């Protein structure tokens, strides 16, 4: 199995971020969406980021946040990438990418195969597309898998695809062999039964599968 890139998202604790980086995470994600279970205060995220080596990318996740809020948090925390996880328009994404000078990830919720047609309008305006499972009640971190055939088809859009939605140690090898995405986004799949709290053993097991000795 080739070594896929891994983004560990929904980090709320310093020890989880440090372990994820030590194990070889490509990126670490922080949720700046208030009233969600994995929300982290920007000042706490900034403290955690200062403890990292600087070699791991750090991603701030936002949902329908005003541009000023995104800019302020990006400056305050020092995140290296921005992820939008709601109905942000291609134009809004392009403006924020230019004004922050950071790569932008746009998440698209997948309910059926037609949803990947949304990718076309974001090409040239964002650097990555993240595909996640659609849910009526949650906007991410559902732990639910969607049809990977759709993700495989999305690769034809010729933009780096990040695959999310129920990825864990039990299925990451199968997911990589089937889809071969640019990267995986994992949150609930390495949690300790509490949203935002990562299980060190689950993290170690996951990375041992993608980074065999």
C-alpha positions in Angstrom: 0.0 0.0 0.0 1.4 3.4 -1.0 1.5 6.0 1.7 -1.6 8.3 1.5 -1.7 11.8 3.1 -3.7 12.0 6.3 -5.5 15.0 7.7 -6.6 14.5 11.4 -9.4 16.9 12.0 -11.4 18.1 15.0 -8.4 18.5 17.2 -9.1 20.1 20.6 -6.1 18.9 22.7 -2.4 19.6 22.4 -1.4 16.0 23.1 -3.6 14.7 20.2 -2.0 17.2 17.8 1.5 16.4 18.9 0.9 12.6 18.5 -0.7 13.0 15.1 2.2 15.0 13.9 4.7 12.5 15.4 2.9 9.7 13.6 3.2 11.4 10.3 0.0 13.4 9.7 0.0 15.6 6.6 -2.3 18.1 8.2 -4.1 18.8 11.4 -7.5 20.5 11.4 -9.2 22.8 13.9 -13.0 23.5 13.9 -13.8 27.2 14.3 -17.6 26.6 14.1 -19.3 27.6 17.4 -21.9 25.4 19.0 -20.5 22.3 17.4 -18.9 19.5 19.5 -15.4 19.8 18.1 -15.2 23.6 18.3 -12.0 25.1 19.6 -11.3 28.6 20.7 -8.9 30.4 18.2 -6.5 31.3 21.1 -6.3 27.6 22.2 -5.7 26.5 18.6 -2.9 29.1 18.4 -1.3 27.7 21.5 -1.4 24.2 20.1 0.0 25.3 16.7 3.0 26.9 18.5 3.8 23.5 20.0 4.0 21.8 16.6 7.2 21.6 14.5 5.9 23.7 11.6 6.3 20.8 9.2 2.7 19.7 9.5 0.0 21.8 7.7 -2.7 23.3 9.9 -6.2 23.8 8.7 -9.0 26.0 10.0 -12.5 24.8 9.3 -15.3 27.4 8.9 -19.0 27.3 8.0 -20.6 30.4 6.5 -18.4 32.6 8.5 -18.0 36.3 7.5 -14.8 37.1 5.6 -13.6 39.3 8.4 -13.9 36.5 11.0 -12.0 34.1 8.7 -9.2 36.6 8.2 -8.9 37.5 11.9 -8.7 33.8 13.0 -6.3 33.0 10.2 -4.0 35.8 11.4 -4.5 35.0 15.1 -3.8 31.3 14.9 -1.3 31.0 12.1 -3.2 28.3 10.2 -1.7 27.4 6.9 -4.8 26.4 5.0 -8.5 27.3 5.2 -11.4 24.9 4.8 -15.0 25.9 4.0 -17.6 23.3 4.9 -21.0 24.8 4.0 -22.6 26.9 1.2 -19.7 29.2 0.5 -19.8 30.3 -3.1 -16.9 29.9 -5.6 -16.5 33.7 -5.7 -16.3 33.9 -1.9 -13.7 31.1 -1.8 -11.7 32.8 -4.5 -11.7 36.2 -2.6 -10.6 34.5 0.7 -7.9 32.5 -1.0 -6.5 35.7 -2.5 -6.9 37.9 0.5 -5.2 35.3 2.9 -2.7 34.0 0.5 -3.5 30.5 1.7 -4.6 27.3 -0.1 -8.3 26.7 0.3 -10.2 23.5 0.7 -13.9 23.4 -0.2 -16.0 20.6 1.2 -18.9 19.2 -0.7 -21.5 16.9 0.9 -22.3 13.9 -1.1 -25.9 12.6 -1.2 -25.7 11.2 -4.7 -23.6 11.2 -7.8 -25.0 14.5 -9.1 -23.3 16.3 -6.2 -19.9 16.1 -7.7 -21.0 18.4 -10.6 -20.7 21.2 -8.0 -16.9 20.8 -8.3 -16.7 22.4 -11.7 -17.6 25.9 -10.4 -14.8 25.8 -7.8 -12.0 24.7 -10.1 -9.4 27.4 -10.4 -10.7 29.1 -7.2 -9.8 26.5 -4.6 -6.8 24.2 -4.2 -8.6 21.0 -3.0 -12.1 19.5 -2.9 -13.1 17.5 0.2 -15.9 15.0 -0.2 -17.9 14.2 2.9 -21.1 12.2 3.6 -24.3 14.2 3.4 -26.3 14.4 6.6 -29.6 16.1 7.4 -28.5 17.0 10.9 -24.7 17.3 10.7 -22.3 19.1 8.4 -19.3 16.8 9.0 -17.7 14.3 11.3 -20.7 12.0 11.0 -18.6 8.8 10.8 -20.8 7.7 7.9 -19.3 6.3 4.6 -20.8 7.4 1.2 -20.5 5.5 -2.1 -16.8 5.6 -3.0 -17.6 5.1 -6.6 -18.8 8.7 -6.6 -15.4 9.8 -5.1 -13.6 7.8 -7.8 -15.6 9.6 -10.5 -14.8 12.9 -8.8 -11.1 12.4 -9.6 -11.9 12.9 -13.2 -12.5 16.6 -12.4 -8.8 17.0 -12.2 -8.5 18.7 -8.8 -7.0 17.1 -5.8 -9.6 15.1 -3.9 -9.6 14.7 -0.1 -11.8 11.8 1.0 -13.7 12.1 4.3 -16.7 10.3 5.8 -16.3 7.3 8.1 -12.7 6.6 7.3 -11.0 4.5 10.0 -8.3 1.8 10.5 -10.7 -0.8 9.4 -11.4 0.6 5.9 -8.7 3.0 5.0 -6.7 0.4 3.0 -9.8 -0.5 1.0 -10.7 3.2 0.5 -7.2 3.9 -0.8 -7.1 1.0 -3.1 -10.5 1.9 -4.6 -10.3 5.7 -4.8 -6.6 6.7 -4.4 -7.5 10.2 -3.2 -4.9 12.9 -2.8 -5.5 12.7 1.0 -7.9 11.4 3.7 -9.7 13.5 6.3 -10.3 11.6 9.5 -12.0 12.7 12.6 -14.6 10.4 14.2 -12.6 7.4 13.1 -9.8 8.0 15.6 -11.9 9.4 18.5 -12.3 7.9 21.9 -16.0 7.9 22.0 -16.2 11.7 22.7 -16.2 14.1 19.8 -13.0 16.1 19.8 -11.0 13.7 21.9 -8.7 11.4 20.0 -7.8 7.9 21.0 -4.0 7.5 20.9 -4.3 3.7 20.2 -6.7 4.4 17.3 -4.3 7.0 15.9 -1.3 4.6 16.2 -3.2 1.7 14.6 -4.4 3.9 11.7 -0.9 5.2 11.0 0.6 1.7 11.4 -1.6 0.5 8.5 -0.6 3.3 6.2 3.1 3.4 7.4 4.0 -0.3 7.9 7.4 -1.0 9.3 
